[in-house]
């Protein structure tokens, strides 16, 4: 079956269990590999750049954040590739980029005596993994939806999210251990291995039969998806703030247990994804998104008003419960706004709003801390989540009136 044909969400092989967890996991696996590749050097690169290479903390931060620039810029392109050449092709390119990123990490470690060249190669590795994330995760998601059928969109997106956060959670501490025992190059070697093996797995995996469809201009796709993406971006501020600033918030308050606070968020997130992802199919994306954002806002309120670590942890777990289904619930409604042939592009545009949120929250929240203190970032997140709730309520009303 050709992989370069014009691609639409198609009817999968009826002999396969279309919505089975293991069947869908065989597609979202590639998203997991993308985020393992991202997570492995995540906690290692800032100290490597700042302490070992002697560059400023700003450049150490750039070595991480430059990835999100590449991801954001390539999201629409990844969607187009998935729509026109097939999701399998997008995944293959994504795995190739992950492999290349690992090779560049090995190069940066080898060139550590030539600081400027080592840093330049390191930046190239981050750009490669950023593009790999776009291609791999967008293609993986669309491939899963194509194989299972549009009615399983929420389940595929839900499993994709578990792969994202699970991959990062596993890879970050593993990367620290590898770097401590065998140096930065060991992270690059492992990334090369998992990327290359996953490329072969994707290559051997049969593409799903596809049908041609009418292409919608990119501007129209973006216009239709943008309101949903804005809701996602504002709703995601809670996670961005928590992940970026909770450790500093705890230190400022002279509390212990910041890591447990992040764990509490993760437990709430995964529990809801596993137990309640079917509610989107049963009740619809908008009702689930409304409940999710309301719960998330309670979590942010508790964090803003936290009088002790127990209250902050409670706020974190409630925020995780609420944030968990926000992405798939709004995403299901977003992809309904475009014809099936354009849903890869729609997914790319929709997800790009999440990248923008994560990239911009750091400097905005950092400025708020400078003026109003650490607790203010959770008030900022609370206002953002409530704004997202307002957007979703309006979108639901417009849908009802249509």
C-alpha positions, 0 to 999 in steps of 0.5 A: 500500500503506498505511503505517498498517496493523498491521505484521508482518515480511512476505513481500517482493516476490519480484522483488527480490533480497531479501538483496542488499547494495544492496537492503538498503543502500537501507533502512539508508541512513536510519540513515546519514543519522541518524548523519551528522546526529548526527556533524556537530556532535559535535566542534563543540558542546563548544568552541562552548558552552564557549569561545564562549558561555562556559558551563562544561565541564559544560554543554558536556558536557550539550549532547552527552549530553542527546541520549542521554537523548532517544534512550533515552526514545524507543527503545520508542516508536519500536519501537511505531510501527514495529510498529503504523504501519509502519517507513516511517512511523517512518523518515519521522518520523525524517528529519523530526526530523533536519531539525528538528534542523538548523533548530534548530542554525541558530536557535542560531547566529543567536541566539548574542548571546542566550546563554541562548536560544541554549543552550536552542535548542541543547538542543532540537536535541539532543533532536530529533536524539535522537528522530530517531535512535530513529525513523530507525534503528529504522524503517530496521532493521525496514524492511530486515528486513521487505523482505528477510525474517527470515532476513536479520536478521543482515545487515541489523543488520550493515549498519546498524552499518556505517552507524552508525559510518561516518556518525559517522566521516565527519561529525565531521571534516566538521563541524569543517571546515564550522564553521571555514569558514562557522560553526555555521549551515553545519552546520545548513543541511547537516543540513536538506538531507540530512534533507529529501532523505532524507524525500522518498526515504523518502516515494517508497519503497514500503512492504512489504506487511504482515500483522496479528499479535497484540500482546504487552504491552510488559512481556513484550517487555522481559522477554524481551529484557532479558537479551540487552540486558544482554549488549549493554550490558556488551559495549559498555563496551569501545567506550564506554571506548575512544572516550571516554578513549583520547585522555586515556589517551595524553596521560597516558602521553605517547604520540602516536597516539591518533587512530591507535588509534581508526582501528585499532579502526575498521579491525578493526570494519569488516573483520569486519562486511564479511567475516564477517557471514554467520557469524551465519547459518551458526553462530548468534548465540550461538556468534558472540557468544561468540567475539566477546566473548572476542576483545574481552576480549583487546583490553581486556586488552592495553589495560589492560597496554599498555606502549607505543602499539604495544601499545595500538593492537594492543589496539584493533584486536583489540577492534574485531575482537571488538566488531564482531559483538557487536550483530548476533549477540546481536540476532538471538537477541533478536528470536527471543524475540518474535513477528514482530509485536513485533520493532520493539518488541524492537529498540527495547528491545534497542538502548536497552541500548546507549544506557544503556551509552554514557550511564553509562560516562562518569561511572562510568569517570571516577570510576574514573580519579579513584581508580585512574588511566587504565589502570583504565578498561580493566580495568573494560571487561575485567570488563564484557566477561567479564560479558557473555560469562557472560550469553551462555553462560547464555543459550545453555545455556538455549536448549539445554535448552529 
